[in-house]
Amino acid sequence: MKRAISATISRRSFLGGAAALAAARGMAAAGLVPAASGQELAYVGTYTELPGPGHNGRGIELFEADLRTGELVHRGLAAKSRNPSWIVIHPSRKYLYAANEISDFQGSFGSVSAFAIDGDSGALRELNIVSSRGAGPAYISLDSTGDFAFVANYLGGSIAVLPIKSDGSLGEPVDVHLDQGSVGTAHATGALPGSFAISGHDAPHAHMIAPDPSNQVVLATDLGQDRIYTYRFDARTGKLTPVTGARFAALPAGDGPRHFAFHPNGRWFYSIQEEASTVAFFHYDPATGHLEPQQTASALPPGFAGTSFASEILVAPNGRALYAANRLHDTIAVFSIETDGRLSYAAETSTLGDYPAQCRIAPGASYLYVCNQRSDNITSFRIQQETGMLSHTGRYAAVGTPGCITFLSGNA
C-alpha cells in the first residue's frame, strides 16, 4: 500500500521502525535468533489436533538447516496455529501461508492463516485468518506470481482460490469448486496382496491442488473419486474453468490419488496413490491440460505384501530420480527416471522414523528431509546426485507430530 512521504520522517518509516522493534521483542520473547551465515531457515507445520492421542504439535516451528551436514537446529516456536498441516512460502519470501486442517471455523469450515516473515530472524507475525470454504484443508499452494493461493479441502471435497493482497494478507475466496459424483471402491484396485488400506472413499476428498509450470493450468486430485481434475487458470481474476475435452484423468477405483509432481521438462507428470501405494506416470500436454497415462509402478519393494499408505512424491531437480514416501512400511522408495520418463524401481531407504507424512528436498538438492509424524522427528538424508540414492546423515531433529517442512528460500 502506497503512503505519502514527508520531508522529514514518513509515517512508513515510523511504522516500519515500530514494527521492527515489535518483531525484535517478539523474537526475543520466543527465544528466536537470526540465522547464522550460510544457514537456511526451515519451517515445520505440525498437527496440534488429531482424533485420539498422538498430536504433540504446537503450531509452526522454526529450524535452521545446515546444508553442509544436513543437521536441523531448533530455533523456537515461530507461531501458534491450529493444525497447520501444510505450509507454503510466498515467492517474495515475505509471507507464509498455512492450511489449518480443522472443521469448525465459522461453523463447519477449515481456515487458512497468513503470516509476515521477519527477514532477519524468521519470526512470524499473524496477518489474518480466512475461511477455506470447506472442511479439513489438507494442502495449499500459490500461483507463480504470488497473487493467489489454492486450497484443497479434504473433508469438504472442494477446492478454493484465495486472493493475496498487497500487504500479504488473504482475501475471501474468489472461486470455489465442489467435487461431485461417484466415489471409488473401498479396496484399492492396484494394492498389493494382503493390503487392508482403506480410507477416503466414502465421499469426494480433494487432496492436492497446484498450478502447472506454465501457471496457466491448475490440477487437483480427488482421492475419494480417484480423479485428477484440470482447470484453466485466469491469473487476472483467479477463476478456474474446467478444461475442454477430458476434464479429469481417472485412476483405478479405490487407489486414491493423493499428491503429484512434475518433471523439470514440464511434460512428464507423476501421481502417487495413497491406498494402492502406486506411482502413475502421465504425458502432460500444457496446451490442453490433458493427461495421458503411460505407466503404473508400485512404490513398495518386490515381494512386499500387507498394508501401507503412500504419502509424498518428489522429482529430483536434475530430473534423474523420483522419491515416494510409504507410511507403515516407513520407507522412501527411489526410482530412476529413464530417458522416456518411465520409472525403474532402484532402491528403498528406511525413514528411521514412524509414518512419514511428507518429505522435501532442500535448496541445493544435496539433502532430503523426512517428517516422521508418529515418532515426533525429522530425519535427513544425503542425496547422491548421479543416482539419486539416499544415505542417512546420522542426524535427527525432534519436533512434535510434524506434518510438513519447507524452506525460506524455496525448495530444490
LUMTIKOL-821170 format. One record per residue (C-alpha): residue in three letters; z negated, y negated, x. Coordinates in nm, 2 decimals, always signed. Each point is the difference from the previous one (the first is absolute). Example, Ala and Ser with C-alpha at 12.3 -4.5 7.8 and 13.67 -1.06 7.14 Angstrom:
2
('ALA'; (-0.78; +0.45; +1.23))
('SER'; (+0.07; -0.34; +0.14))
END
This chain:
412
('MET'; (+0.00; +0.00; +0.00))
('LYS'; (+0.10; -0.34; +0.15))
('ARG'; (-0.25; -0.28; +0.02))
('ALA'; (+0.03; -0.37; +0.10))
('ILE'; (-0.09; -0.07; +0.36))
('SER'; (-0.21; -0.31; +0.07))
('ALA'; (+0.01; -0.21; +0.32))
('THR'; (-0.34; +0.12; +0.10))
('ILE'; (-0.15; +0.33; -0.10))
('SER'; (+0.21; +0.18; -0.27))
('ARG'; (-0.16; +0.20; -0.29))
('ARG'; (+0.18; +0.30; +0.14))
('SER'; (-0.16; -0.02; +0.35))
('PHE'; (-0.34; -0.06; -0.16))
('LEU'; (+0.03; +0.29; -0.23))
('GLY'; (+0.15; +0.21; +0.28))
('GLY'; (-0.29; -0.08; +0.23))
('ALA'; (-0.25; +0.08; -0.28))
('ALA'; (+0.18; +0.33; -0.07))
('ALA'; (+0.00; +0.09; +0.37))
('LEU'; (-0.37; -0.07; +0.02))
('ALA'; (-0.07; +0.20; -0.31))
('ALA'; (+0.20; +0.28; +0.13))
('ALA'; (-0.18; +0.00; +0.33))
('ARG'; (-0.33; +0.00; -0.17))
('GLY'; (+0.11; +0.28; -0.23))
('MET'; (+0.13; +0.19; +0.30))
('ALA'; (-0.33; -0.03; +0.18))
('ALA'; (-0.19; +0.11; -0.31))
('ALA'; (+0.22; +0.30; -0.03))
('GLY'; (-0.04; +0.09; +0.37))
('LEU'; (+0.37; -0.05; +0.07))
('VAL'; (+0.13; -0.13; +0.33))
('PRO'; (+0.35; -0.10; +0.11))
('ALA'; (+0.23; +0.27; +0.13))
('ALA'; (+0.01; +0.05; +0.37))
('SER'; (+0.32; -0.08; +0.18))
('GLY'; (+0.25; +0.28; -0.02))
('GLN'; (-0.17; +0.17; -0.30))
('GLU'; (+0.14; +0.05; -0.35))
('LEU'; (-0.20; -0.07; -0.32))
('ALA'; (+0.01; +0.27; -0.26))
('TYR'; (-0.12; +0.00; -0.36))
('VAL'; (-0.13; +0.31; -0.18))
('GLY'; (-0.01; +0.02; -0.38))
('THR'; (-0.27; +0.24; -0.12))
('TYR'; (-0.11; +0.17; -0.32))
('THR'; (-0.31; -0.16; -0.14))
('GLU'; (+0.02; +0.19; -0.33))
('LEU'; (+0.11; +0.36; -0.07))
('PRO'; (-0.09; +0.25; -0.27))
('GLY'; (-0.31; +0.19; +0.12))
('PRO'; (-0.13; -0.02; +0.35))
('GLY'; (+0.20; -0.08; +0.32))
('HIS'; (+0.06; -0.38; -0.02))
('ASN'; (-0.15; -0.17; +0.30))
('GLY'; (+0.22; -0.30; +0.04))
('ARG'; (-0.11; -0.36; -0.01))
('GLY'; (+0.33; -0.18; -0.04))
('ILE'; (+0.24; -0.11; +0.27))
('GLU'; (-0.12; +0.07; +0.35))
('LEU'; (+0.13; -0.17; +0.31))
('PHE'; (+0.07; +0.18; +0.33))
('GLU'; (+0.14; -0.08; +0.34))
('ALA'; (+0.26; +0.25; +0.13))
('ASP'; (+0.05; +0.05; +0.37))
('LEU'; (+0.36; +0.09; +0.02))
('ARG'; (-0.04; +0.13; +0.35))
('THR'; (-0.25; +0.27; -0.09))
('GLY'; (+0.02; +0.04; -0.38))
('GLU'; (-0.36; -0.10; -0.04))
('LEU'; (-0.11; -0.18; -0.32))
('VAL'; (-0.31; -0.22; +0.03))
('HIS'; (-0.17; -0.11; -0.32))
('ARG'; (-0.04; -0.38; -0.03))
('GLY'; (-0.17; -0.01; -0.34))
('LEU'; (+0.06; -0.02; -0.37))
('ALA'; (+0.29; -0.25; -0.05))
('ALA'; (-0.05; -0.02; -0.38))
('LYS'; (-0.18; +0.17; -0.28))
('SER'; (+0.25; +0.13; -0.26))
('ARG'; (+0.01; +0.27; -0.27))
('ASN'; (+0.20; +0.30; +0.10))
('PRO'; (+0.25; -0.17; +0.22))
('SER'; (+0.18; +0.33; +0.06))
('TRP'; (+0.33; -0.16; +0.11))
('ILE'; (+0.04; -0.32; +0.20))
('VAL'; (+0.30; -0.20; +0.13))
('ILE'; (+0.04; -0.30; +0.23))
('HIS'; (+0.22; -0.30; -0.08))
('PRO'; (+0.30; -0.06; +0.23))
('SER'; (-0.16; -0.32; +0.11))
('ARG'; (-0.31; +0.19; +0.10))
('LYS'; (-0.21; -0.26; -0.18))
('TYR'; (-0.08; +0.21; -0.31))
('LEU'; (-0.11; +0.35; -0.09))
('TYR'; (+0.04; +0.17; -0.34))
('ALA'; (-0.20; +0.29; -0.14))
('ALA'; (+0.08; +0.23; -0.29))
('ASN'; (-0.34; +0.06; -0.16))
('GLU'; (+0.02; +0.35; -0.14))
('ILE'; (-0.22; -0.06; -0.31))
('SER'; (+0.06; +0.01; -0.38))
('ASP'; (-0.25; -0.25; -0.15))
('PHE'; (+0.14; -0.34; +0.11))
('GLN'; (+0.06; -0.22; -0.31))
('GLY'; (-0.06; +0.30; -0.22))
('SER'; (+0.20; +0.30; +0.13))
('PHE'; (+0.21; -0.12; +0.29))
('GLY'; (-0.02; +0.02; +0.37))
('SER'; (+0.01; -0.31; +0.22))
('VAL'; (+0.15; -0.15; +0.32))
('SER'; (-0.20; -0.22; +0.24))
('ALA'; (+0.15; -0.27; +0.22))
('PHE'; (-0.18; -0.10; +0.33))
('ALA'; (+0.07; -0.27; +0.26))
('ILE'; (-0.02; +0.14; +0.36))
('ASP'; (-0.18; -0.21; +0.27))
('GLY'; (+0.25; +0.00; +0.28))
('ASP'; (-0.27; +0.02; +0.27))
('SER'; (-0.25; +0.24; -0.13))
('GLY'; (+0.18; +0.20; -0.26))
('ALA'; (-0.26; -0.09; -0.26))
('LEU'; (+0.11; +0.01; -0.36))
('ARG'; (-0.06; -0.27; -0.26))
('GLU'; (+0.07; +0.09; -0.36))
('LEU'; (+0.26; -0.21; -0.17))
('ASN'; (+0.02; +0.16; -0.35))
('ILE'; (+0.02; +0.32; -0.20))
('VAL'; (+0.26; +0.07; -0.27))
('SER'; (+0.07; +0.29; -0.23))
('SER'; (+0.25; +0.27; +0.12))
('ARG'; (+0.10; +0.05; -0.37))
('GLY'; (-0.08; +0.37; +0.02))
('ALA'; (-0.29; +0.23; +0.08))
('GLY'; (-0.08; +0.14; +0.34))
('PRO'; (+0.25; -0.18; +0.23))
('ALA'; (+0.06; +0.23; +0.30))
('TYR'; (+0.26; -0.20; +0.20))
('ILE'; (+0.10; -0.35; +0.09))
('SER'; (+0.30; -0.13; +0.20))
('LEU'; (+0.17; -0.33; +0.06))
('ASP'; (+0.36; -0.11; -0.01))
('SER'; (+0.13; -0.11; +0.34))
('THR'; (-0.03; -0.37; -0.07))
('GLY'; (-0.36; +0.03; -0.10))
('ASP'; (+0.06; -0.16; -0.34))
('PHE'; (-0.09; +0.30; -0.21))
('ALA'; (-0.23; +0.29; -0.01))
('PHE'; (+0.09; +0.34; -0.16))
('VAL'; (-0.28; +0.21; -0.15))
('ALA'; (+0.01; +0.37; -0.11))
('ASN'; (-0.27; +0.07; -0.27))
('TYR'; (-0.07; +0.37; +0.03))
('LEU'; (-0.22; +0.05; -0.31))
('GLY'; (+0.20; -0.25; -0.20))
('GLY'; (+0.34; +0.15; +0.08))
('SER'; (+0.14; -0.35; +0.06))
('ILE'; (+0.13; -0.23; +0.27))
('ALA'; (-0.05; -0.37; +0.02))
('VAL'; (+0.14; -0.30; +0.20))
('LEU'; (-0.24; -0.27; +0.10))
('PRO'; (+0.11; -0.34; +0.13))
('ILE'; (-0.16; -0.13; +0.32))
('LYS'; (-0.08; -0.37; +0.00))
('SER'; (+0.04; -0.24; +0.28))
('ASP'; (-0.37; +0.02; +0.08))
('GLY'; (+0.01; +0.38; +0.02))
('SER'; (-0.17; +0.06; -0.34))
('LEU'; (+0.15; +0.22; -0.26))
('GLY'; (+0.15; -0.10; -0.34))
('GLU'; (+0.01; +0.20; -0.32))
('PRO'; (+0.27; +0.27; -0.01))
('VAL'; (+0.36; -0.11; -0.06))
('ASP'; (+0.12; +0.35; -0.08))
('VAL'; (-0.16; +0.32; -0.12))
('HIS'; (+0.17; +0.34; -0.05))
('LEU'; (-0.16; +0.29; -0.18))
('ASP'; (+0.12; +0.35; +0.10))
('GLN'; (+0.08; +0.19; -0.32))
('GLY'; (+0.13; +0.35; -0.08))
('SER'; (-0.08; +0.36; +0.07))
('VAL'; (-0.22; +0.12; +0.28))
('GLY'; (+0.03; +0.29; +0.24))
('THR'; (-0.17; +0.34; -0.01))
('ALA'; (-0.36; +0.05; +0.11))
('HIS'; (+0.10; +0.23; +0.29))
('ALA'; (+0.24; -0.12; +0.26))
('THR'; (+0.34; +0.17; +0.01))
('GLY'; (+0.02; -0.04; +0.38))
('ALA'; (-0.35; +0.10; +0.09))
('LEU'; (-0.06; +0.29; +0.24))
('PRO'; (-0.16; +0.33; -0.11))
('GLY'; (-0.36; -0.02; -0.11))
('SER'; (+0.00; -0.37; -0.07))
('PHE'; (-0.23; -0.14; -0.27))
('ALA'; (+0.09; -0.36; +0.07))
('ILE'; (-0.01; -0.15; -0.35))
('SER'; (-0.04; -0.37; -0.07))
('GLY'; (+0.18; -0.29; -0.17))
('HIS'; (+0.23; +0.17; -0.24))
('ASP'; (-0.19; -0.10; -0.31))
('ALA'; (+0.19; -0.33; -0.03))
('PRO'; (+0.22; -0.24; +0.20))
('HIS'; (-0.17; -0.10; +0.32))
('ALA'; (+0.17; -0.27; +0.21))
('HIS'; (-0.11; +0.06; +0.36))
('MET'; (+0.20; -0.22; +0.24))
('ILE'; (+0.23; -0.30; -0.02))
('ALA'; (+0.18; -0.17; +0.28))
('PRO'; (+0.33; -0.19; +0.07))
('ASP'; (+0.28; +0.16; +0.20))
('PRO'; (+0.09; -0.15; +0.35))
('SER'; (+0.25; -0.24; -0.16))
('ASN'; (-0.27; -0.14; -0.24))
('GLN'; (+0.25; +0.03; -0.28))
('VAL'; (-0.11; +0.32; -0.16))
('VAL'; (-0.36; +0.12; -0.08))
('LEU'; (-0.08; +0.37; -0.02))
('ALA'; (-0.30; +0.14; -0.18))
('THR'; (-0.14; +0.36; -0.02))
('ASP'; (-0.15; +0.15; -0.32))
('LEU'; (-0.20; +0.31; +0.10))
('GLY'; (-0.05; +0.11; -0.36))
('GLN'; (+0.36; -0.02; -0.09))
('ASP'; (+0.13; +0.13; +0.33))
('ARG'; (+0.24; -0.29; +0.03))
('ILE'; (+0.09; -0.28; +0.25))
('TYR'; (+0.12; -0.31; -0.19))
('THR'; (+0.23; -0.26; +0.14))
('TYR'; (+0.01; -0.37; -0.11))
('ARG'; (+0.21; -0.30; +0.09))
('PHE'; (-0.23; -0.27; +0.13))
('ASP'; (+0.06; -0.37; -0.07))
('ALA'; (-0.17; -0.17; +0.30))
('ARG'; (+0.01; -0.33; -0.19))
('THR'; (-0.19; +0.10; -0.32))
('GLY'; (-0.16; +0.33; +0.11))
('LYS'; (+0.16; +0.18; -0.29))
('LEU'; (+0.09; +0.37; +0.03))
('THR'; (+0.30; +0.15; -0.18))
('PRO'; (+0.07; +0.37; +0.00))
('VAL'; (+0.31; +0.08; +0.21))
('THR'; (+0.31; +0.11; -0.19))
('GLY'; (+0.10; +0.36; -0.01))
('ALA'; (-0.26; +0.24; +0.14))
('ARG'; (-0.32; -0.20; -0.08))
('PHE'; (-0.22; +0.25; +0.17))
('ALA'; (+0.01; +0.30; +0.23))
('ALA'; (-0.17; +0.31; -0.14))
('LEU'; (-0.22; +0.23; +0.21))
('PRO'; (-0.08; +0.36; -0.10))
('ALA'; (-0.25; +0.02; -0.29))
('GLY'; (-0.36; -0.03; +0.11))
('ASP'; (+0.07; -0.08; +0.36))
('GLY'; (-0.14; -0.36; -0.03))
('PRO'; (+0.18; -0.26; +0.21))
('ARG'; (-0.27; -0.22; +0.16))
('HIS'; (+0.12; -0.22; +0.29))
('PHE'; (+0.34; -0.06; +0.17))
('ALA'; (+0.13; -0.14; +0.33))
('PHE'; (+0.34; -0.13; +0.12))
('HIS'; (+0.16; +0.09; +0.33))
('PRO'; (+0.07; -0.30; +0.22))
('ASN'; (+0.37; +0.03; -0.09))
('GLY'; (-0.08; -0.09; -0.36))
('ARG'; (+0.21; +0.28; -0.15))
('TRP'; (-0.23; +0.30; +0.04))
('PHE'; (-0.29; +0.02; -0.24))
('TYR'; (-0.28; +0.25; +0.01))
('SER'; (-0.25; +0.08; -0.28))
('ILE'; (-0.32; +0.20; +0.02))
('GLN'; (-0.11; +0.20; -0.30))
('GLU'; (-0.38; +0.02; -0.04))
('GLU'; (-0.04; +0.33; -0.19))
('ALA'; (+0.29; +0.20; +0.15))
('SER'; (-0.08; -0.13; +0.36))
('THR'; (+0.37; -0.05; +0.06))
('VAL'; (+0.22; -0.27; +0.16))
('ALA'; (+0.33; -0.08; -0.17))
('PHE'; (+0.29; -0.16; +0.18))
('PHE'; (+0.25; -0.22; -0.18))
('HIS'; (+0.30; -0.20; +0.09))
('TYR'; (-0.06; -0.36; -0.12))
('ASP'; (+0.27; -0.24; -0.10))
('PRO'; (-0.13; -0.35; +0.03))
('ALA'; (+0.30; -0.14; -0.19))
('THR'; (-0.08; +0.20; -0.31))
('GLY'; (-0.37; +0.10; +0.05))
('HIS'; (+0.10; +0.37; -0.06))
('LEU'; (-0.17; +0.29; +0.16))
('GLU'; (+0.19; +0.32; +0.08))
('PRO'; (-0.22; +0.31; +0.08))
('GLN'; (+0.08; +0.18; +0.33))
('GLN'; (-0.29; +0.22; +0.10))
('THR'; (-0.35; +0.10; -0.09))
('ALA'; (-0.24; +0.13; +0.27))
('SER'; (-0.36; +0.12; -0.02))
('ALA'; (-0.26; -0.23; +0.17))
('LEU'; (-0.21; +0.31; +0.06))
('PRO'; (+0.05; +0.25; +0.29))
('PRO'; (+0.20; +0.32; -0.03))
('GLY'; (-0.21; +0.27; -0.16))
('PHE'; (-0.25; -0.24; -0.17))
('ALA'; (-0.14; +0.12; -0.33))
('GLY'; (-0.25; -0.18; -0.23))
('THR'; (-0.07; -0.35; -0.12))
('SER'; (+0.06; -0.33; +0.17))
('PHE'; (+0.08; -0.35; -0.11))
('ALA'; (+0.25; -0.21; +0.20))
('SER'; (-0.09; -0.37; +0.03))
('GLU'; (+0.19; -0.22; +0.24))
('ILE'; (+0.35; -0.01; +0.16))
('LEU'; (+0.11; -0.21; +0.30))
('VAL'; (+0.32; -0.03; +0.20))
('ALA'; (-0.03; -0.08; +0.37))
('PRO'; (+0.15; -0.35; +0.09))
('ASN'; (+0.25; +0.17; +0.23))
('GLY'; (+0.12; +0.22; -0.28))
('ARG'; (-0.06; +0.33; +0.19))
('ALA'; (-0.30; +0.14; -0.19))
('LEU'; (-0.16; +0.01; -0.34))
('TYR'; (-0.37; +0.05; -0.07))
('ALA'; (-0.15; +0.15; -0.32))
('ALA'; (-0.38; +0.02; -0.07))
('ASN'; (-0.15; +0.30; -0.17))
('ARG'; (-0.34; -0.01; -0.18))
('LEU'; (-0.21; +0.32; -0.01))
('HIS'; (+0.22; +0.14; +0.27))
('ASP'; (-0.10; -0.32; +0.19))
('THR'; (+0.30; -0.03; +0.23))
('ILE'; (+0.28; -0.23; +0.09))
('ALA'; (+0.33; +0.19; -0.01))
('VAL'; (+0.26; -0.12; +0.25))
('PHE'; (+0.37; +0.02; -0.07))
('SER'; (+0.29; -0.07; +0.22))
('ILE'; (+0.27; -0.21; -0.17))
('GLU'; (+0.34; +0.14; +0.09))
('THR'; (+0.31; -0.21; +0.05))
('ASP'; (+0.10; +0.05; -0.36))
('GLY'; (-0.34; -0.10; -0.13))
('ARG'; (-0.11; +0.36; -0.09))
('LEU'; (-0.35; +0.11; +0.10))
('SER'; (-0.10; +0.27; +0.24))
('TYR'; (-0.37; +0.11; -0.01))
('ALA'; (-0.13; -0.04; +0.35))
('ALA'; (-0.38; +0.02; +0.00))
('GLU'; (-0.33; -0.08; -0.17))
('THR'; (-0.31; -0.18; +0.13))
('SER'; (-0.35; +0.03; -0.14))
('THR'; (-0.13; -0.34; -0.12))
('LEU'; (-0.34; +0.10; +0.13))
('GLY'; (-0.15; -0.12; -0.32))
('ASP'; (-0.01; +0.07; -0.37))
('TYR'; (+0.26; -0.10; -0.26))
('PRO'; (+0.25; -0.24; +0.17))
('ALA'; (+0.07; -0.26; -0.27))
('GLN'; (+0.23; -0.21; +0.21))
('CYS'; (+0.14; -0.04; +0.35))
('ARG'; (+0.16; -0.29; +0.18))
('ILE'; (+0.20; -0.06; +0.32))
('ALA'; (-0.15; -0.30; +0.19))
('PRO'; (+0.20; -0.28; +0.15))
('GLY'; (+0.18; +0.11; +0.31))
('ALA'; (+0.05; +0.35; -0.15))
('SER'; (-0.23; +0.17; +0.26))
('TYR'; (-0.27; +0.11; -0.24))
('LEU'; (-0.04; +0.15; -0.34))
('TYR'; (-0.33; -0.06; -0.19))
('VAL'; (-0.12; +0.24; -0.28))
('CYS'; (-0.25; -0.10; -0.27))
('ASN'; (-0.20; +0.31; -0.07))
('GLN'; (-0.15; -0.08; -0.35))
('ARG'; (-0.26; +0.27; -0.04))
('SER'; (-0.13; +0.01; +0.36))
('ASP'; (-0.05; -0.38; +0.02))
('ASN'; (+0.20; -0.06; +0.31))
('ILE'; (+0.33; -0.10; +0.15))
('THR'; (+0.16; +0.20; +0.28))
('SER'; (+0.26; -0.12; +0.24))
('PHE'; (+0.29; +0.18; +0.16))
('ARG'; (+0.24; -0.09; +0.28))
('ILE'; (+0.37; +0.03; -0.08))
('GLN'; (+0.24; +0.16; +0.24))
('GLN'; (+0.30; -0.23; -0.04))
('GLU'; (+0.28; +0.25; +0.07))
('THR'; (-0.12; +0.28; -0.21))
('GLY'; (-0.24; -0.17; -0.25))
('MET'; (-0.28; +0.26; +0.09))
('LEU'; (-0.36; -0.11; -0.05))
('SER'; (-0.30; +0.05; +0.22))
('HIS'; (-0.35; -0.10; -0.09))
('THR'; (-0.15; -0.29; +0.21))
('GLY'; (-0.35; +0.15; -0.03))
('ARG'; (-0.11; -0.31; -0.19))
('TYR'; (-0.15; -0.03; -0.35))
('ALA'; (-0.10; -0.30; -0.20))
('ALA'; (-0.26; +0.02; -0.27))
('VAL'; (+0.08; -0.16; -0.34))
('GLY'; (-0.12; +0.09; -0.35))
('THR'; (+0.27; +0.17; -0.21))
('PRO'; (+0.31; -0.17; +0.15))
('GLY'; (+0.31; -0.02; -0.22))
('CYS'; (+0.24; -0.18; +0.23))
('ILE'; (+0.04; -0.20; +0.32))
('THR'; (+0.24; -0.28; +0.08))
('PHE'; (+0.04; -0.23; +0.30))
('LEU'; (+0.01; -0.38; +0.00))
('SER'; (+0.32; -0.04; +0.20))
('GLY'; (+0.17; +0.26; -0.22))
('ASN'; (+0.06; +0.37; +0.04))
('ALA'; (+0.25; +0.16; +0.24))
END
